[in-house]
Amino acid sequence: MKLKLKIKSGALQFTVFIAVLIALLLAGLVLYAYTFIYMKEQSKGAIENIQIADIGIQSLLEQKELNIDTAKIDFLKKENQIIKTHLSQWGVFQKGITITQYRKKRFIKTAIIGSLLTADKSPTLYLQETHNGLSVVGNTKIKGTAYLPSQGVNSGYIAGNSYYGSQLIYGKIEKSTSELPKLEKTFLDAVNFYLKEYKIEHQESYINLGSSIKITNSFKNETKGFYSENPITIENKMLSGNIIIKSEISIKIKKTALLKDLILIAPIIEIEDETIGCFQAIASRKIVVGKKCNLSYPSALMLFQDNKNSITENANYSSTPDNQIFIDTGSNIRGSVIYLQTKEKSDFLTQLILEKDSKIKGQVYCNGNFDIRGTVSGSVYTKQFTANQAGSIFVNHIYNATIENENIPEIYGSIIFEQEPKTVLKWLY
């Protein structure tokens, strides 16, 4: 007797449905596992992009030469991971860019780079050897390591005032040399280029100062700027980022302007009273900072005088003659103030004046004459001091001024010296 078993069509459909469902679940699990691994790798790659960017920045801190083009770092050997760096001049500092890429994920890190100085080891004062010793008068205070000429330091006398401190130098005294510590070798070439040759090359790189109240350009983009053969006045504007503004005559900054991280270039730069900002000013004739201005770190004031073959000018002891940086009463500068000239013969003209109750927190570098009446917290490198008091000029005298190394960070950055290691002054955007 034969048994005939018949499977109903509904049961067959149910079996097929279960098989398809299991196949879909398995496919889903496979897809999930693949997606999870892929996302994990992408996330890991993104994290490594950020970490490796720090390696790129560190390589730039050790790099001696500037890059014309972006360079690929070859010490990193990893599949699908690329790292490129670029080191260029940015005003008186340097700008470092690191680009890391893992597959399609890209990360860019940018920074302003300068020399690394330490408060307790770097010179608080470096007075060039001119065979003329330093004289301190009144309530002057110098605290930290002082490099002085062979004649050393003594108490001076100006307008009935002698020295009132308990020590001439509150710190160690070392002997200076006949030259100031050398700046990085490309520094002067870069400043010359900005003043004499820099132009905006492409129309798309221009910004229209009259078109918008607020203009921002990321340092991840190409540099943009504004150029004029006429005087420029900046007011009622918020300008920030990778921007250079140049005039062949002068630039005036009103207190209604808020400038951040950009560069200003002109023969004459004037900053109105009570201006607030963070920028670099590079001039060839004169820089005037008004009363109660507040420039945050890392700002820079740079005056370069190519006067080696020029006829010596008549003395002019007014507050703002040409060939001078003048910082008026109550102003605070956090960063670097630099005066450079090409002539080597000493004179009695004052090239840098820091007025009473004004402060520089950072660094002063002056290969001319510095009349300090306020406070420098950080370091001063100068060829000579002058004190314009009681109708006379006292050479290598400091009168009622302070140079100290206490009210600064233990480690800070400055303009780039030839023999000093580098550090990041500020991370950019």
C-alpha positions as CSV (number, residue, x, y, z in Angstrom):
1,M,0.0,0.0,0.0
2,K,1.5,3.4,-1.1
3,L,1.2,6.5,1.0
4,K,0.9,9.7,-0.9
5,L,2.2,12.9,1.0
6,K,1.2,16.2,-0.4
7,I,2.6,19.5,0.7
8,K,0.1,22.2,0.5
9,S,1.1,25.3,-1.5
10,G,0.7,27.5,1.6
11,A,3.3,25.5,3.5
12,L,5.7,25.8,0.6
13,Q,5.3,29.6,0.5
14,F,5.8,29.8,4.2
15,T,9.1,27.8,3.9
16,V,10.3,30.1,1.1
17,F,9.4,33.1,3.2
18,I,11.4,31.8,6.2
19,A,14.4,31.1,3.9
20,V,14.2,34.6,2.4
21,L,13.8,36.1,5.9
22,I,16.8,34.3,7.2
23,A,18.8,35.3,4.1
24,L,17.8,39.0,4.7
25,L,18.8,38.8,8.3
26,L,22.2,37.3,7.4
27,A,22.7,39.9,4.8
28,G,21.7,42.6,7.3
29,L,24.2,41.2,9.8
30,V,26.9,41.1,7.2
31,L,26.1,44.7,6.1
32,Y,25.9,45.8,9.7
33,A,29.3,44.3,10.4
34,Y,30.8,45.8,7.3
35,T,29.3,49.2,8.1
36,F,30.5,49.0,11.7
37,I,34.1,48.1,10.6
38,Y,34.0,50.9,7.9
39,M,32.8,53.5,10.3
40,K,35.3,52.4,12.9
41,E,38.1,52.7,10.4
42,Q,36.8,56.1,9.3
43,S,36.5,57.3,12.9
44,K,40.0,55.9,13.6
45,G,41.3,57.6,10.5
46,A,39.8,61.0,11.5
47,I,41.3,60.7,15.0
48,E,44.7,59.8,13.5
49,N,44.4,62.7,11.2
50,I,44.2,65.0,14.2
51,Q,47.0,63.2,16.0
52,I,49.3,63.1,13.0
53,A,48.6,66.8,12.3
54,D,50.5,67.5,15.6
55,I,53.4,65.5,14.2
56,G,53.4,67.8,11.2
57,I,53.4,70.9,13.3
58,Q,56.3,69.5,15.4
59,S,58.2,68.9,12.1
60,L,57.6,72.5,11.2
61,L,59.0,73.7,14.5
62,E,62.2,71.8,13.7
63,Q,62.3,73.0,10.1
64,K,64.9,75.7,9.2
65,E,63.9,76.6,5.7
66,L,60.6,78.1,4.4
67,N,58.6,76.1,1.9
68,I,57.6,77.6,-1.5
69,D,55.1,74.8,-2.0
70,T,53.4,72.3,0.3
71,A,55.7,69.4,1.0
72,K,54.8,65.8,1.7
73,I,56.4,64.3,4.8
74,D,58.0,61.0,3.9
75,F,58.7,59.6,7.4
76,L,55.1,58.5,7.8
77,K,54.5,55.1,6.2
78,K,50.8,54.2,6.4
79,E,48.3,53.0,3.9
80,N,45.7,55.6,2.8
81,Q,47.2,58.2,5.2
82,I,48.8,61.4,3.7
83,I,50.5,64.3,5.6
84,K,51.7,67.5,4.0
85,T,53.2,70.6,5.6
86,H,53.9,74.2,4.6
87,L,56.0,76.8,6.4
88,S,55.8,80.4,5.2
89,Q,56.4,84.0,6.5
90,W,53.5,85.7,8.2
91,G,54.6,89.2,8.9
92,V,57.3,89.1,11.6
93,F,56.4,85.6,12.5
94,Q,56.0,82.3,10.5
95,K,52.8,80.5,9.6
96,G,52.7,76.7,9.7
97,I,50.1,74.6,7.9
98,T,49.6,70.8,8.2
99,I,47.2,68.9,6.0
100,T,46.4,65.3,6.8
101,Q,44.2,63.0,4.8
102,Y,42.8,59.5,5.3
103,R,40.9,58.4,2.3
104,K,38.3,61.2,1.8
105,K,38.6,62.7,5.3
106,R,40.8,65.8,5.4
107,F,42.1,67.8,8.4
108,I,43.9,71.1,8.4
109,K,45.8,72.6,11.3
110,T,47.4,76.1,11.2
111,A,49.5,78.1,13.6
112,I,51.6,81.2,14.1
113,I,55.1,80.1,14.9
114,G,57.9,82.1,16.7
115,S,60.9,81.6,18.9
116,L,60.6,79.8,22.2
117,L,61.7,82.0,25.2
118,T,61.7,81.0,28.9
119,A,61.3,83.6,31.6
120,D,64.0,82.4,33.9
121,K,66.7,81.5,31.3
122,S,66.3,84.0,28.4
123,P,67.8,87.5,28.8
124,T,65.5,90.0,30.5
125,L,67.8,92.7,29.2
126,Y,70.5,92.5,26.4
127,L,72.3,95.8,26.0
128,Q,74.7,95.7,23.1
129,E,78.4,96.3,23.8
130,T,79.1,99.9,22.8
131,H,81.8,100.5,25.5
132,N,79.3,102.6,27.4
133,G,77.9,101.2,30.6
134,L,74.3,101.3,31.8
135,S,73.2,103.9,34.4
136,V,69.9,103.4,36.4
137,V,68.2,106.4,37.8
138,G,65.1,107.1,40.0
139,N,62.7,104.3,40.6
140,T,64.1,102.1,37.8
141,K,63.9,98.3,38.4
142,I,65.6,95.6,36.3
143,K,64.8,92.1,37.4
144,G,66.2,89.0,35.7
145,T,69.4,88.1,33.7
146,A,71.0,91.2,32.3
147,Y,73.6,91.1,29.5
148,L,75.6,94.4,29.8
149,P,78.6,96.1,28.2
150,S,82.0,95.5,29.9
151,Q,81.6,98.8,31.9
152,G,78.6,97.2,33.7
153,V,76.0,99.1,35.6
154,N,76.1,102.1,38.0
155,S,73.8,104.6,39.7
156,G,73.1,107.7,37.6
157,Y,71.8,111.2,38.3
158,I,69.2,113.1,36.3
159,A,67.5,116.4,37.3
160,G,68.3,116.1,41.0
161,N,67.3,112.4,41.1
162,S,69.7,109.6,41.9
163,Y,69.0,105.8,42.0
164,Y,66.6,104.7,44.8
165,G,66.7,101.0,44.5
166,S,68.5,98.6,46.9
167,Q,70.3,96.7,44.0
168,L,71.4,97.9,40.6
169,I,70.2,94.7,39.0
170,Y,67.9,92.2,40.7
171,G,69.4,89.2,39.0
172,K,72.5,87.8,37.3
173,I,74.8,90.0,35.2
174,E,76.4,88.6,32.0
175,K,78.6,90.3,29.4
176,S,77.0,91.3,26.1
177,T,78.7,91.3,22.7
178,S,79.2,93.9,20.0
179,E,76.1,92.6,18.2
180,L,72.6,91.8,19.3
181,P,71.6,88.2,19.0
182,K,70.8,87.5,15.3
183,L,67.3,87.2,14.0
184,E,66.4,84.3,11.6
185,K,68.2,84.9,8.3
186,T,65.0,85.3,6.2
187,F,63.4,87.8,8.5
188,L,64.8,91.0,6.9
189,D,64.2,89.7,3.4
190,A,60.6,89.1,4.3
191,V,60.1,92.5,5.8
192,N,61.7,94.1,2.7
193,F,59.4,92.2,0.5
194,Y,56.3,93.3,2.4
195,L,57.3,97.0,2.2
196,K,58.7,97.2,-1.3
197,E,57.3,94.4,-3.4
198,Y,54.1,92.9,-2.0
199,K,51.1,93.3,-4.2
200,I,47.8,91.4,-4.5
201,E,48.3,89.3,-7.6
202,H,44.8,88.1,-8.5
203,Q,41.5,89.9,-8.7
204,E,39.7,87.2,-6.7
205,S,42.1,87.8,-3.8
206,Y,40.9,91.4,-3.4
207,I,38.5,92.3,-0.5
208,N,36.3,95.3,-0.8
209,L,36.6,97.3,2.4
210,G,33.5,99.3,1.6
211,S,31.2,96.4,0.9
212,S,30.8,94.9,4.3
213,I,31.1,95.7,8.0
214,K,32.5,92.3,8.8
215,I,35.0,90.4,6.7
216,T,36.7,87.1,7.8
217,N,39.1,84.9,5.8
218,S,40.2,81.6,7.2
219,F,43.9,80.7,7.2
220,K,42.9,77.5,5.5
221,N,42.1,79.6,2.4
222,E,44.4,81.7,0.2
223,T,45.5,85.1,1.5
224,K,43.2,88.0,0.6
225,G,43.8,91.7,0.9
226,F,43.4,95.3,-0.1
227,Y,45.9,97.5,-1.8
228,S,45.9,101.3,-2.4
229,E,48.3,103.9,-3.6
230,N,46.4,106.4,-1.4
231,P,46.0,106.7,2.4
232,I,43.7,104.1,4.0
233,T,41.4,104.8,7.0
234,I,39.9,101.7,8.7
235,E,36.8,102.4,10.8
236,N,33.5,100.8,11.7
237,K,34.9,97.4,10.5
238,M,35.4,94.0,11.9
239,L,38.3,92.4,9.9
240,S,39.8,89.1,10.9
241,G,42.0,86.2,9.6
242,N,44.2,85.7,6.6
243,I,44.2,89.3,5.3
244,I,46.8,91.8,4.3
245,I,46.1,95.5,3.9
246,K,48.7,97.7,2.2
247,S,48.9,101.4,1.5
248,E,51.8,103.2,-0.3
249,I,51.2,106.3,1.9
250,S,49.6,105.6,5.3
251,I,47.1,103.5,7.3
252,K,45.0,105.0,10.1
253,I,43.1,102.7,12.5
254,K,40.2,104.2,14.3
255,K,39.0,102.8,17.6
256,T,35.7,101.8,16.0
257,A,37.7,99.2,14.0
258,L,38.2,95.7,15.4
259,L,41.1,94.0,13.7
260,K,42.2,90.4,14.5
261,D,45.2,88.4,13.2
262,L,45.7,90.4,9.9
263,I,48.8,92.4,8.7
264,L,48.9,96.1,8.0
265,I,51.7,97.5,5.7
266,A,52.4,101.2,5.0
267,P,55.2,103.8,5.4
268,I,53.2,105.4,8.3
269,I,50.8,103.6,10.6
270,E,48.7,105.5,13.1
271,I,46.6,103.8,15.8
272,E,43.9,105.9,17.4
273,D,43.5,106.3,21.2
274,E,41.6,103.4,22.9
275,T,41.9,101.0,19.9
276,I,41.5,97.3,20.7
277,G,42.7,94.5,18.5
278,C,45.3,91.9,17.6
279,F,47.4,92.5,14.5
280,Q,50.8,93.2,13.0
281,A,51.8,96.7,11.8
282,I,54.8,96.9,9.5
283,A,56.0,100.4,8.5
284,S,59.0,102.1,7.0
285,R,58.8,105.6,8.4
286,K,56.7,105.8,11.6
287,I,54.3,104.0,13.9
288,V,52.2,105.9,16.4
289,V,50.2,104.1,19.1
290,G,47.7,106.4,20.8
291,K,46.7,106.5,24.5
292,K,45.0,103.6,26.2
293,C,45.3,101.2,23.3
294,N,45.1,97.5,24.0
295,L,46.7,95.1,21.5
296,S,46.5,91.4,22.5
297,Y,49.0,88.6,22.0
298,P,50.6,88.0,19.5
299,S,50.5,91.5,18.1
300,A,53.6,93.1,16.6
301,L,54.8,96.6,15.7
302,M,57.7,96.6,13.2
303,L,59.5,99.6,11.9
304,F,62.3,99.0,9.3
305,Q,64.5,101.9,8.2
306,D,66.7,101.2,5.2
307,N,68.9,104.2,5.9
308,K,72.4,102.9,5.5
309,N,73.2,105.3,2.6
310,S,70.9,108.2,3.6
311,I,72.0,111.5,4.9
312,T,71.7,111.8,8.6
313,E,68.6,113.7,9.6
314,N,68.6,116.6,11.9
315,A,67.5,115.8,15.4
316,N,63.8,116.1,16.1
317,Y,62.7,115.4,19.6
318,S,59.0,115.9,19.2
319,S,56.8,113.0,20.2
320,T,56.2,111.6,16.8
321,P,59.0,112.3,14.3
322,D,59.7,110.1,11.3
323,N,61.9,107.0,11.9
324,Q,60.3,106.3,15.3
325,I,57.9,104.0,17.1
326,F,55.9,106.0,19.6
327,I,53.7,104.2,22.2
328,D,51.6,106.7,24.2
329,T,50.5,106.8,27.8
330,G,48.4,103.9,29.2
331,S,48.7,101.6,26.2
332,N,49.3,97.8,26.5
333,I,51.0,95.8,23.8
334,R,51.2,92.0,24.2
335,G,53.6,90.6,21.7
336,S,56.7,92.1,19.9
337,V,57.9,95.6,19.2
338,I,60.8,95.7,16.7
339,Y,62.9,98.5,15.3
340,L,65.5,97.7,12.7
341,Q,67.8,100.0,10.8
342,T,70.6,99.3,8.3
343,K,73.0,102.1,9.3
344,E,75.6,101.1,11.8
345,K,76.8,104.5,13.1
346,S,75.3,105.5,16.5
347,D,73.5,108.8,17.0
348,F,71.4,110.4,19.7
349,L,68.1,110.2,17.9
350,T,65.5,108.1,19.7
351,Q,63.9,105.4,17.6
352,L,61.5,103.8,20.1
353,I,59.6,105.6,22.9
354,L,57.5,103.7,25.5
355,E,55.7,106.4,27.4
356,K,54.9,106.5,31.1
357,D,52.2,104.0,32.3
358,S,52.5,102.1,29.1
359,K,53.4,98.4,29.1
360,I,54.8,95.9,26.6
361,K,54.3,92.3,27.6
362,G,56.6,90.2,25.4
363,Q,59.6,91.4,23.6
364,V,61.4,94.5,22.4
365,Y,64.1,94.3,19.8
366,C,65.7,97.6,18.8
367,N,69.0,98.1,17.0
368,G,68.7,101.8,17.6
369,N,68.0,103.9,20.7
370,F,65.2,103.0,23.2
371,D,63.7,105.6,25.5
372,I,61.8,103.5,28.1
373,R,59.6,105.3,30.5
374,G,57.1,102.6,31.1
375,T,57.3,98.8,31.8
376,V,58.5,95.8,29.7
377,S,57.6,92.4,31.1
378,G,59.6,89.9,29.1
379,S,62.8,90.8,27.3
380,V,64.5,93.9,25.9
381,Y,67.3,93.7,23.2
382,T,68.6,97.1,22.4
383,K,71.7,98.8,21.0
384,Q,71.4,101.8,23.4
385,F,69.1,103.5,25.8
386,T,68.4,107.2,25.7
387,A,66.6,109.3,28.4
388,N,65.2,112.6,27.1
389,Q,64.9,114.5,30.4
390,A,65.3,118.0,31.6
391,G,66.2,119.3,28.1
392,S,69.1,116.9,27.7
393,I,69.8,113.4,26.3
394,F,71.4,110.9,28.6
395,V,72.9,107.9,26.7
396,N,72.4,104.5,28.2
397,H,70.4,105.8,31.1
398,I,67.1,104.3,32.3
399,Y,64.9,106.7,34.3
400,N,61.9,105.6,36.3
401,A,61.2,102.5,34.2
402,T,60.8,98.8,34.7
403,I,62.2,95.7,32.9
404,E,61.2,92.5,34.5
405,N,60.5,88.8,33.9
406,E,57.9,88.1,36.6
407,N,54.6,89.0,35.0
408,I,54.9,86.8,32.0
409,P,54.3,83.1,31.3
410,E,57.1,80.7,32.1
411,I,57.4,79.9,28.4
412,Y,56.3,82.3,25.7
413,G,56.9,83.0,22.0
414,S,58.5,85.9,20.1
415,I,60.0,86.9,16.8
416,I,62.3,84.2,15.4
417,F,66.0,84.2,16.5
418,E,68.6,82.3,14.5
419,Q,69.7,80.0,17.4
420,E,66.5,79.6,19.3
421,P,64.0,76.7,19.2
422,K,60.5,77.4,17.9
423,T,57.1,77.2,19.5
424,V,53.4,77.8,18.6
425,L,52.3,81.3,19.5
426,K,48.7,80.9,18.5
427,W,46.5,78.3,16.8
428,L,44.6,79.7,13.8
429,Y,41.3,79.0,12.2
